[in-house]
Amino acid sequence: MVSGRNEETSERIRLGMVGGGNDAFIGGVHRIAARLDDKFELVAGALSSTPEKSRESGKALGLTRVYDDFKQMAMREARLKSGIEAVSIVTPNHVHYAAAREFLKRGIHVICDKPLTSTLGDAKKLVKAAESSDALFILTHNYTGYPMVRQARDMIADGAIGKIRVVQVEYPQDWLVEHQDFKQAEWRTDPERSGAGGSTGDIGTHAYNIACFVTQLEAESLAADLQAFVPGRKVDDNAHVLLRFKGGARGMLWSSQVAPGNENALRLRVYGEKGGLEWAQEDPNHLWFTPYGEPKRLITRNGSGAGEAANRLSRVPPGHPEGYLEGFANIYGEAAEAIYAHRKGIKPDASVVFPTVQDGLNGVKFVAACVQSSARNSAWVKLE
Ligand SMILES: NC(=O)c1ccc[n+]([C@@H]2O[C@H](COP(=O)([O-])OP(=O)(O)OC[C@H]3O[C@@H](n4cnc5c(N)ncnc54)[C@H](O)[C@@H]3O)[C@@H](O)[C@H]2O)c1
């Protein structure tokens, strides 16, 4: 398992980036997240869709190894003695598969943003590519890195709310209430680049992932009602989805990009036979726990009531807010732990639970099933 490169287990991980050029959104967030705990060093990039823009963007970041495209980068970096050990893929969705495959086949670890791919066929091929590679695959469903999300997951696993009956998850936004032509909106509303789902792919996959991550339930079927409210829009901008989980629990998922007043209002509520839990992304340091028949209890990040799973991912004392960037960095921190373990040829600690390529496939299956169900007048569709 040891790659021959970088055998010092604590040496910084040499990182490359595909996408994340000038004016891109999430590439900058990944760069901050990778640096926050000083475990990665960005050394190479194929940062944009054209060689010129890639070079310009590389220069702005002070990079010396800047490539025309991701294929050239994968080939050349794999030949270098101190080439990259991991790559972050932060392009629009339709590029994820082709880019990830190039690095996986050369044994370079992949940290890829969601949704895994723009089509179900590509997602299945990517799972095979990851399985036949020695490299790791980390999917940045970043909300799973928030300490209070880990706290909720741990409490549910410990039986704090009993057998789960009801899961309510929602992710409403309002930035696509009307037609927008800036680039993040433009590719997200083009099914060729985004995939068949609009809000379902962009934020519904986050909601679905966090619901499954926290409850550790597996969905077996869904019924979806998708709408494109904005005239001319080719993908959904609002979705209501009913979920049936293995074991009998029932769920409802709402994703919307046309809900005025909502920015990134991801919210999860889980109700069991003995109690309930509530968490909201815009108040991420707090978790509400209600044991049935007792008053609600507020558990605070790094404060009273928070356990080990949450505390190991907290950096500052309670009351000083941590949020999006730190949650993202926690996924990078766990990626680093897994890469260090890989260097030694061992498995990472069991506390490392970042989303994987399989979770990515589940997300793309969720989108495909939503589109299929909605096209059949919201008929129930099995999630294989
Ligand atoms: N986890 C999160 O919270 C989160 C948030 C936003 C976006 N995302 C995901 O991140 C990805 C990027 O989204 P964004 O909003 O940053 O998009 P963006 O349009 O802002 O940036 C995309 C970047 O990729 C580059 N690019 C396009 N094709 C390329 C290619 N073939 N090779 C190299 N670079 C290429 C573009 O030039 C641009 O620099 C998407 O998959 C999106 O779903 C995740």
PDBQT file of the ligand as one rigid body, heavy atoms in Angstrom, charges set to zero:
ROOT
HETATM    1  N1  LIG A 401     -19.874  21.252  -0.920  1.00  0.00    +0.000 N 
HETATM    2  C1  LIG A 401     -20.384  22.444  -1.112  1.00  0.00    +0.000 C 
HETATM    3  O1  LIG A 401     -20.847  23.101  -0.203  1.00  0.00    +0.000 OA
HETATM    4  C2  LIG A 401     -20.393  23.009  -2.516  1.00  0.00    +0.000 A 
HETATM    5  C3  LIG A 401     -20.716  24.355  -2.707  1.00  0.00    +0.000 A 
HETATM    6  C4  LIG A 401     -20.636  24.869  -4.004  1.00  0.00    +0.000 A 
HETATM    7  C5  LIG A 401     -20.287  24.053  -5.068  1.00  0.00    +0.000 A 
HETATM    8  N2  LIG A 401     -20.036  22.732  -4.845  1.00  0.00    +0.000 N 
HETATM    9  C6  LIG A 401     -19.670  21.851  -5.972  1.00  0.00    +0.000 C 
HETATM   10  O2  LIG A 401     -18.380  22.238  -6.405  1.00  0.00    +0.000 OA
HETATM   11  C7  LIG A 401     -18.286  22.146  -7.826  1.00  0.00    +0.000 C 
HETATM   12  C8  LIG A 401     -17.904  23.510  -8.408  1.00  0.00    +0.000 C 
HETATM   13  O3  LIG A 401     -18.891  24.459  -8.104  1.00  0.00    +0.000 OA
HETATM   14  P1  LIG A 401     -18.577  26.039  -8.116  1.00  0.00    +0.000 P 
HETATM   15  O4  LIG A 401     -19.771  26.714  -7.610  1.00  0.00    +0.000 OA
HETATM   16  O5  LIG A 401     -17.278  26.313  -7.481  1.00  0.00    +0.000 OA
HETATM   17  O6  LIG A 401     -18.453  26.278  -9.697  1.00  0.00    +0.000 OA
HETATM   18  P2  LIG A 401     -17.697  27.482 -10.427  1.00  0.00    +0.000 P 
HETATM   19  O7  LIG A 401     -18.359  27.627 -11.750  1.00  0.00    +0.000 OA
HETATM   20  O8  LIG A 401     -17.621  28.662  -9.521  1.00  0.00    +0.000 OA
HETATM   21  O9  LIG A 401     -16.207  26.947 -10.624  1.00  0.00    +0.000 OA
HETATM   22  C9  LIG A 401     -15.873  25.867 -11.459  1.00  0.00    +0.000 C 
HETATM   23  C10 LIG A 401     -14.406  25.959 -11.851  1.00  0.00    +0.000 C 
HETATM   24  O10 LIG A 401     -14.071  24.798 -12.607  1.00  0.00    +0.000 OA
HETATM   25  C11 LIG A 401     -13.348  25.223 -13.765  1.00  0.00    +0.000 C 
HETATM   26  N3  LIG A 401     -13.457  24.214 -14.821  1.00  0.00    +0.000 N 
HETATM   27  C12 LIG A 401     -14.486  23.937 -15.661  1.00  0.00    +0.000 A 
HETATM   28  N4  LIG A 401     -14.166  22.935 -16.490  1.00  0.00    +0.000 NA
HETATM   29  C13 LIG A 401     -12.896  22.561 -16.179  1.00  0.00    +0.000 A 
HETATM   30  C14 LIG A 401     -11.999  21.583 -16.677  1.00  0.00    +0.000 A 
HETATM   31  N5  LIG A 401     -12.354  20.770 -17.682  1.00  0.00    +0.000 N 
HETATM   32  N6  LIG A 401     -10.771  21.476 -16.118  1.00  0.00    +0.000 NA
HETATM   33  C15 LIG A 401     -10.387  22.304 -15.119  1.00  0.00    +0.000 A 
HETATM   34  N7  LIG A 401     -11.191  23.248 -14.599  1.00  0.00    +0.000 NA
HETATM   35  C16 LIG A 401     -12.441  23.373 -15.121  1.00  0.00    +0.000 A 
HETATM   36  C17 LIG A 401     -13.960  26.580 -14.117  1.00  0.00    +0.000 C 
HETATM   37  O11 LIG A 401     -13.116  27.311 -14.983  1.00  0.00    +0.000 OA
HETATM   38  C18 LIG A 401     -14.056  27.169 -12.718  1.00  0.00    +0.000 C 
HETATM   39  O12 LIG A 401     -12.795  27.687 -12.320  1.00  0.00    +0.000 OA
HETATM   40  C19 LIG A 401     -19.628  21.623  -8.299  1.00  0.00    +0.000 C 
HETATM   41  O13 LIG A 401     -19.565  20.229  -8.450  1.00  0.00    +0.000 OA
HETATM   42  C20 LIG A 401     -20.572  22.000  -7.175  1.00  0.00    +0.000 C 
HETATM   43  O14 LIG A 401     -21.697  21.155  -7.085  1.00  0.00    +0.000 OA
HETATM   44  C21 LIG A 401     -20.066  22.217  -3.604  1.00  0.00    +0.000 A 
ENDROOT
TORSDOF 0
